[in-house]
Structure formats: structure tokens, C-alpha cells
Amino acid sequence: MAQAWNLIHRPKGLPTYTDFALRALDNRDLADGEVRIANRWLSVDPYMRGRMNDTKSYVPPFALGEPMTGGAVGEVIESRADTLPVGTRVQHMAGWRDEAILPADQAQRLPDGDIPMQAYLGALGMPGMTAWFGLLAVAEAKAGDTVFVSAAAGAVGSSVVQIAKAKGMTVIGSAGGADKVDWVRSLGADAVVDYKGDVPLVKALGEAAPDGIDVYFDNVGGDHFDAALAHANQNARFAVCGMIDGYNASEPVALRYLMRIISQRVRIRGFIVSDFLSRISEFHHGMGEIVASGRFQREETVVEGLDAMPDAFLGLFSGKNRGKMLVKL
């Protein structure tokens, strides 16, 4: 019987396993125009934490006692829609479950070819698209810029590092622990700051970027944001797509260098990847060229089984992922 994870409590701070429940889904017949999809890979992403709060945001909160949603890829196993016959590989947003029933227009056919389907949840999906437009459109980064990337070992951050290097930029990444630092350096980063190390972050960034930074790609917020302000060059551009440090925090982080926004004329712009959906073909073309060049490393941290979905999600907040965190069914 098909199952889905439900949110049963609104978390306070970091979610716990008791906030979730795995429950059976209704096993109903398909209506005209619907497909039944066997999910093969599920995505967990930091933005999902915000949807667990009952607050107004750019996406509605998860409803208590109802199946949660998120990115997924799978295969059509039953169809009453001519556009998606049985056997079609698709991407959709009915994740957190092993099987989904959807109207055909809510599932997108994956391109034919040898690319593994889970890549469309990572470098060729939402994280890669976030990296591409955040760096090149929001921050307007260009060849010769010095770019600081927080969470550089994550799905978005590791893509930013590689796109920036492919475009002729100097890249400084931030990662936690020696293994991740070494991996980010292997992606091409010119320098990597270990935020778990003994040197304070603001000092470590100053040593890595003695001439300052022109662009900051923010996935973390908090101390990383403050350090970026401390070393921002005049007219620096900050692209802010996530602040994972604050998602479970009860108190805001004080920013010591906030006044530098004025003196350095720093431009700070938040964005959501859906802002750029009309330009998705631009992403597919540009990212496709980088991937096809053989210079792009696609890394995945894979957790096995639907039962482990909360483990995978909570692992995002303790740095257990290198690259994209995925659940394989």
C-alpha cells in the first residue's frame, strides 16, 4: 500500500521525529487525465522547514495531518492520459511519498538520454537553476569578480562554485570540516574557509580575500552574512536565496557590520528560483554546456528508503550532505 509522510505538529526550533507520521494513502482508481507515478527519487530541501510554520510566505504552509509535498522523479505505472503513457519518466512536486496520483499536466516529462533521472532534482533541477540565476542574474557576477559562496558543499553552493569558475571568477567557498573543505577545493574553488575551524569566520574570510569580495551568494545568513559585509568591496552585490542558520533559530543574529551596507553601497537582493521560470530554457542551454564540457562534478548524498525521509531532511541542518541530499526508493 502506498504511503506518505504527514506533518502532525508545527515544529518549534529544529523539527523532531515526533513531528512526522508515515501514513497510508488512499488507493483509488484514476480519473480521466490522471497518472499514477511510482516515485524513484525524492528531494529534501531547506525551504521545506519554512513550510512547516503556519505563516504567510511565497508558498503555502504544509497542512497538518496531510501528506507533505516536494520534488520527486519517477515513472508512470498507470495512465489515463495520452500525453504520459506508462513507462514515461517524469518530474513533479508530489514527493514525501512512494506513489503519487496526479493530473498529467502536473508532471513534466524528463528528457530522453543517458542522464540519471535524479540529476533533475539537483544540478539540472531547482538547485542548479537557483545557482545559475542567483549568480548571473541577481548578483550580475562577471569574469574577474571575487565571489564568496556560503554552504559551498551543498547542492546550490557547489553548483555556484563550478558555474563561477566556468565563467572566469575567483571563488571563495565556505564549508564545515576538512573533508568538505577538500571537496569544495576539488570543484575549483580558489580558497575555502572552514567555518567549523578555530579561526573566526570574519578573520578567515579576510585572509582568503585580502582584496575583498565583489559578490556574496548567501545560503546561510547569520555569521556568514556578517562576514561578507565586513569584506564587501564598494558596490558589492549580495544574492540571498536562503538563510539556513535562521530557520530553526529562536533569536536573530546580531550583525556587527550592518552599517557597511551604506559605506560600501552594497546591493542586497533576495530571490526565489520561481522568479526565473520564464527563462528556464536559458538555464538548460547554459548549464547543459558546462555539464557537457566534462568540468562539472555532480555529487549526491543518498539515503535509502521512504522510512528514512525525516533523517535525510534533518541531516540538512547538521551538514550531513555533500552536494544534493536525496532519498532513493
N, C-alpha and C positions, 0 to 999 in steps of 0.2 A: 504494500500500500504506500502511495506517495505521502511524503512528509514535508513539513516546512517549519522553520524556526519562527516563533512568535515572540514579540516583546510583551512581557506581562507586568513589568514595573518600570517606571521612569527612573533611570539611574541618578544617584547623587554622587558626583565625582566619577571616578573610574567605575564602569559597569562591572557587575559580578555575574557569576553563572546563574544565580537565582533570578536575575532579571529576564532570563530567556526560558522558553519552553519549546521542545520539539513535539509537534502535534500532527496528527493525520490530516490529510487534505481530502475534501470531498472527491469521490471517484465518479464523476458524472460523464454522460455522453457528450460528444462535441456538438455544438450548434453549427449551422451553415457559416462558412467563412472562418472557422476556428482551426487551430492546430494543437496537437499535443506534442510537447517537446521533452525529450529526455536530456536533462542538463548533464554536461560532462565536466565543466569547469565553472566555478563560482568566484566572484571577486569580493574582497573586503577592502574598504577604503575609509580613511579617516573622517570624511564628511558624514558618514553614517552615524557617527556619535552625535552630531547636531540634530539629526532627525529623531533621536531618542528623547529629546526635550520637547515639551509641549509649548513651543514658542514659534512665532511667525518668522519664517525665513524664506530663502529662494526656492525651497522645496517643502512640501507639507511634512509634518512630523509623522512618524510611524504611529498607527493606531494601536492602542493597547488590545491585546488578545487577537490580533490579526497577523497573518503572515507578513514578514518584512520583505523588502524588495532590494534589488541591487543588480549589478551587471552579471551576466551569465552568457555562456555559449553552450550550444548543444545541438541535437539532431532531431528533426521532425520524425516521430514514430507513428503518428496517425494524423490524417489531414482531411478536412472538408473545405479546402481552399485550393483552387487550381494553381495559384501563384507559388505555393510552397508544398510541393509533393513530398511524400515520405522519402526520407534519406537526405533532405536538404539540411546543410549546416547553417545555423542561424545564431545571431546575437540578439539579446533582448534584456529587459530590466526586471524579469521575474526570477531573481536569484533567491538565496537563502532557502532553497528547496531542491529536491531532486527531480521533480517533474512539474511542468507548467502548462496550463491551458490558456491560450491567448488568441485574440483576433489576429489574423495573418498580418494585418498592417502594423502590428506592434512588435513584429520580429523582422530583423533585417538579414537578408541572405548574405552569407560570407563569400568573399571572392573565391573563385576556383584557384587551385595552385597547391604548392607544397608547404605553404606557411602553416605551422601548427595553429589550431583554432584559438588556443589560449593567448596567442600574441595579440589578438584583437581586444583583450582585456588589459593589455599593458602598453608596450611601445607603439603598437599600431591602433590603439584604442584611446580611451579617455586620458590616461596618464601621459601618453606621448603627445596627444593633442594639447593638453594643458601646458606641457613643457614648451612646445613649439610656439604657440601663440602668446604665452606669457613672456617668453624671452624676446621674440622677434617683433610682436605687435604691441604688447603692453609696455614692455621696457624699451622697445626700439633699440635693442642691442645691435651693435655692428662690429665689424672687424676692427681689432685694436683695442676694444674695451676690455677692462678688467671686471670680471663677473664673480660675485660671491654667491654660492648656492648652499642653502641650508638643507639638511636631510639629504645630502648628496648620494647616499647609498639607498635611498628609497626609489619607488617606481617613477615618480615625477622627477626628482632630483637627479637621478642617474641619467635620465634622458636629457635634462638640461645640460649637464656636463658635456655629453657627447655632441649635442647639437651645437653648443657654443664652440667647442673645439673645431668642429667641421666648418664653422663659419669664421674661423680666424681670430678667436678671442682668447684672452688669458683667463684661466678658470681657477678659482679657489673654492674647494668644497669643504663642507663640514660633515663629519661622521663620528660615530661613537665607537671607540675601541680599535685596537691595532689591525684586526682582520679587515674591518670595513674601511679603515684609512688606506690600507694597502690596495684594496679592491678599487676604491674610487681613483686612486692614483693610476691604476692599471687602465682605467677608462680614458685617461689622457689628461686628468687634472694636473695643473702646474704646481699646485700646492694643496695640502689637505690639513685642516685643523681638526684635532681630536678633542671634541667638546667634553669628553669624559676624562681627559688628561689632567695633569697637575697645574698647567698654565691657565690662568683665567682667559675666558674666551676673547674678551676685548683685546687683551695683550697678544694672544696667539694670532688673531687676525691682523693686528698691526705688524707683527713680524712677517706674516705671509704676504701682506700687501703694503709694503713700505711707502708706495706712491698712492695709496688709497684705492677705492673701488668706484667704478662708474655705474655698475648695475648690481642690484641685490634681488635675487629670486627667493622669495620667502615662503617656506613650507612650515615654519616652526613658530615664529613670533618670539615673544619673551626676550631672553638674553641675546639671542641671535639677532633679532631686530635692533636691539640697542647697540650691539657691537657694530652692526652695519652702519648705523647712524654715526657712530664715533669715527668711522673711517671713510665716510662718504665724501667723494670729491664734489666740487661745485657742479650743480646741475645733474647730480646722480639721479637715476631712475630706479624706483623700487616697484617690482611686480609682486603682489601679495595674493596668493591663491589658497593659503592655508596657514593656520597658527595652532599646530597640534599641541604645543605646550599649554595652551589655554583651554583646551576642550574639556578637561576634567578638573580644572583649577577652581578653587573657591574664592581666591583673591587675585586681583590683577597684578601684573608685574610692573614695578616702577621703572620708568625709562629715564636714566640719568642724562642721556644725550639728546633728549627730545628737541631742545632748542636749536640744534644744528639743522633741523629742517629749514629754519629761516636763514641762517647764515650761509648755508650751502645751497640754498634754493632747491632742496630735494623734492622731487615729484614722486608721490606715492599713489599708486592706483591698485585697488582691489579688482579682481575679476573672477568670473566663473566660466568654465570651458564652454558652456552652452551659449555664451555671448558670441561664439565664433562658428556656430553650426553652419551658417550660410557659406563659410569658407572652407568646409571640410575637404573639398577636392584639392585645394591648395596644400593642405597638410598631407594628404595622401601622396601627392606628387613629390613634395619636398622631402618628406620623411622616407618615402619609398626610395628616393635616390641615395640617401645616406645609408639605409639598410642594405640596398643592393650593392653598395660600394664595398661591403665586407668590413667596414670600420666600426659598425655598431654592435655592441655587446648587449644581448638581451638576457637578463638574469631573472630567475624566478625562485621564490621560496614556496615550496609546495607542502600543504597539509592534506593528509588523506582522509576522506570520508565526511559525510554530512554531519555526523556526530561531533566532529572537531571544529565546526564552523565558529563557535564562540572563542575557541582557543586561537584560531587564526586572527579573528578580529582583535582580540585583546592583545595579541602579540604585536600589533602595530604600535601600541603605546609603550612598549618596553623595548623597542628596537630589535625584535626578533627576525625581522625581514631584511633580506638583501635583495634589492630590486623589487619586483612585484610580488605581493603576497596573494596566493591562490589556494583555493580548495579544489582538489580533484575528486570527482565522484566515480 
